[in-house]
Amino acid sequence: MKRRATLAIALVATLLLGASPAAAAETWATRLTCADGEFTGQWDAEDDMGRLVTWLAGWIEPCETPDADERFGFVYFVQRPDETTPRAYVIESRLRPYDEGRTFFEGAIDPAVEEHTGPLIGVCLAYAPGRLVACDQPPRRPGQELPPLPPLPDLGTIKVTPGDPYSTQPNCATCV
């Protein structure tokens, strides 16, 4: 009886809220089959909160004309010392719309990533989860030793966790 009540509550919540954790993982989707792009610059400068952060610039261009609601984004890869496989995160509220043709971008690497999820080993430009176009490694701090960034095909097989795992989104308007 208790199990039925729990299932009924979950069903009602799903119907009322219109989403579930599984549905949240599928909100960033695309019909695009390919894209090209690259990071064209990396530099250190202050962000909108006065913190010294690493900035990235580059471009992305899908092979087909994207629908108006399609977005591209940035996947953060972190490597915890006690784990053999990197973790991947994308902050869906930071997904960006495509311009007509080639889309240029610029933004800061979120400084809260390492504080909340583990050492950052790379940021990748993507047109969908698992569909990576280019990756860049942030500069190493003096004395900092981190594993190398795995090859792009290997990174593309890692499950991407959507959302904001460290609750910084409202504090970083310029972040990728």
C-alpha positions as CSV (number, residue, x, y, z in Angstrom):
1,M,0.0,0.0,0.0
2,K,2.8,2.4,0.9
3,R,4.5,1.7,-2.5
4,R,1.3,2.5,-4.4
5,A,0.9,5.8,-2.5
6,T,4.5,6.7,-3.3
7,L,4.0,5.9,-7.0
8,A,0.8,7.8,-7.1
9,I,2.4,10.9,-5.6
10,A,5.3,10.6,-8.1
11,L,2.9,10.4,-11.0
12,V,0.8,13.3,-9.8
13,A,4.0,15.4,-9.3
14,T,5.2,14.6,-12.8
15,L,1.9,15.5,-14.4
16,L,1.6,18.7,-12.4
17,L,5.2,19.8,-12.9
18,G,5.6,18.5,-16.4
19,A,9.1,17.2,-15.8
20,S,11.1,14.5,-14.1
21,P,14.8,14.1,-13.5
22,A,15.0,11.9,-16.6
23,A,13.3,14.6,-18.7
24,A,15.7,17.2,-17.4
25,A,18.6,15.2,-18.9
26,E,16.9,15.3,-22.3
27,T,16.2,19.1,-22.5
28,W,19.3,19.8,-24.5
29,A,18.8,18.0,-27.7
30,T,19.4,18.6,-31.4
31,R,18.5,17.3,-34.8
32,L,21.9,18.6,-36.1
33,T,24.2,15.9,-37.3
34,C,27.5,17.9,-37.2
35,A,29.1,21.2,-36.5
36,D,32.6,22.7,-36.9
37,G,34.2,25.1,-34.5
38,E,37.2,26.0,-32.5
39,F,38.6,28.0,-29.6
40,T,40.5,30.9,-31.0
41,G,41.7,32.6,-27.8
42,Q,42.4,32.1,-24.1
43,W,43.4,34.9,-21.7
44,D,43.2,35.9,-18.1
45,A,41.2,39.0,-17.1
46,E,38.7,40.1,-14.5
47,D,35.1,39.0,-14.7
48,D,32.0,41.0,-13.9
49,M,32.6,40.4,-10.2
50,G,36.2,41.6,-10.3
51,R,37.7,38.0,-10.1
52,L,40.7,37.1,-12.2
53,V,39.5,34.3,-14.4
54,T,40.4,32.6,-17.7
55,W,38.4,33.7,-20.7
56,L,37.7,31.7,-23.9
57,A,36.8,32.9,-27.4
58,G,35.9,31.0,-30.6
59,W,33.2,30.1,-33.0
60,I,30.8,27.3,-34.0
61,E,29.0,26.6,-37.2
62,P,26.5,23.8,-37.6
63,C,26.5,21.8,-40.9
64,E,22.8,22.4,-41.3
65,T,20.6,25.4,-40.6
66,P,19.6,25.0,-36.9
67,D,16.0,25.4,-35.8
68,A,15.3,28.6,-33.9
69,D,15.2,26.8,-30.5
70,E,18.5,24.9,-30.9
71,R,21.4,25.8,-28.8
72,F,25.1,25.1,-28.3
73,G,27.1,25.1,-25.1
74,F,30.1,24.3,-23.1
75,V,30.9,21.1,-21.2
76,Y,33.1,21.3,-18.1
77,F,35.2,18.2,-17.5
78,V,36.5,17.7,-14.0
79,Q,38.8,14.9,-12.7
80,R,38.6,14.0,-9.1
81,P,41.8,12.4,-7.7
82,D,39.9,9.3,-6.5
83,E,38.1,8.6,-9.8
84,T,39.5,7.2,-13.0
85,T,36.9,8.8,-15.4
86,P,36.3,12.5,-15.7
87,R,32.9,13.9,-14.9
88,A,31.1,16.2,-17.4
89,Y,28.7,19.0,-16.6
90,V,26.8,21.5,-18.7
91,I,24.8,24.4,-17.3
92,E,21.7,24.5,-19.4
93,S,20.8,28.0,-18.5
94,R,24.1,29.1,-20.3
95,L,23.3,27.4,-23.6
96,R,23.5,29.9,-26.4
97,P,21.5,30.4,-29.6
98,Y,23.1,30.1,-33.0
99,D,23.5,33.2,-35.2
100,E,22.9,32.9,-38.9
101,G,26.0,31.1,-40.3
102,R,29.1,31.1,-38.1
103,T,28.4,32.0,-34.4
104,F,31.2,33.8,-32.5
105,F,31.4,33.6,-28.7
106,E,33.4,34.8,-25.7
107,G,33.1,34.1,-22.0
108,A,34.8,33.2,-18.8
109,I,35.4,29.8,-17.4
110,D,33.3,29.6,-14.2
111,P,35.7,30.0,-11.3
112,A,33.4,28.0,-9.0
113,V,33.7,24.8,-11.0
114,E,36.9,23.5,-9.2
115,E,35.7,24.7,-5.8
116,H,32.5,22.6,-6.0
117,T,33.1,19.7,-8.4
118,G,36.9,19.0,-8.5
119,P,39.9,20.0,-10.6
120,L,38.9,21.3,-14.0
121,I,40.8,19.4,-16.8
122,G,39.0,20.9,-19.8
123,V,36.2,22.9,-21.3
124,C,34.6,21.6,-24.6
125,L,32.5,23.3,-27.2
126,A,29.5,21.2,-28.0
127,Y,26.3,21.2,-30.1
128,A,24.6,18.5,-28.0
129,P,25.6,16.2,-25.1
130,G,28.3,13.9,-26.3
131,R,28.7,15.9,-29.6
132,L,31.9,17.8,-28.9
133,V,33.5,20.1,-31.5
134,A,36.7,21.4,-29.7
135,C,38.2,21.3,-26.3
136,D,40.6,23.6,-24.4
137,Q,42.6,23.1,-21.2
138,P,42.7,25.9,-18.7
139,P,46.2,27.1,-17.7
140,R,47.8,25.3,-14.8
141,R,48.6,27.1,-11.6
142,P,52.2,26.9,-10.3
143,G,52.7,23.4,-8.7
144,Q,49.3,22.1,-10.0
145,E,49.5,18.6,-11.4
146,L,46.4,17.3,-13.3
147,P,45.8,14.5,-15.7
148,P,45.9,15.3,-19.4
149,L,42.7,15.9,-21.2
150,P,41.6,12.6,-22.9
151,P,41.1,12.6,-26.7
152,L,37.9,14.2,-28.0
153,P,36.3,10.8,-29.1
154,D,36.8,9.5,-25.5
155,L,35.4,12.6,-23.9
156,G,32.3,12.3,-26.2
157,T,31.4,9.0,-24.5
158,I,31.2,10.5,-21.0
159,K,27.6,11.1,-19.7
160,V,26.9,14.8,-19.4
161,T,25.1,15.9,-16.2
162,P,22.7,18.8,-17.0
163,G,21.8,21.6,-14.7
164,D,23.9,23.6,-12.3
165,P,25.6,21.1,-9.9
166,Y,27.2,23.8,-7.9
167,S,24.6,26.6,-7.8
168,T,26.7,29.4,-9.3
169,Q,24.5,30.3,-12.3
170,P,23.1,33.5,-10.9
171,N,26.6,34.7,-9.9
172,C,28.4,34.5,-13.3
173,A,26.6,36.4,-16.1
174,T,29.7,36.2,-18.3
175,C,30.5,32.5,-17.9
176,V,30.4,29.9,-20.6
